Amino acid sequence: MYELQVEGMTCGGCANSVTRSVRAVDSNAKVDVDLKAKKVRIDTSVPLEKVSSAIADAGYPVVASATL
């Protein structure tokens, strides 16, 4: 499981975009977006770099990450 600090998320549409970008690399990923804290928790077996890259490619910079 990863916890990412993601900038640029301001609304439910942003949360949906981030979720879709993660699920594009792992359709079974569990994604929990906390807009207020700008954090995204992801339960996936895909490497962190691939998940972070997918989110960044969707237009949301990943500024910090941790493996939980």
Number of C-alpha atoms within 10 A of each C-alpha: 15 18 19 22 17 23 17 12 22 11 10 11 10 17 19 14 16 25 20 17 21 25 17 14 15 16 12 12 17 14 21 15 21 14 17 9 11 16 19 20 19 22 15 19 12 14 10 18 9 13 23 22 16 21 21 17 12 15 16 19 18 20 11 12 17 11 10 9
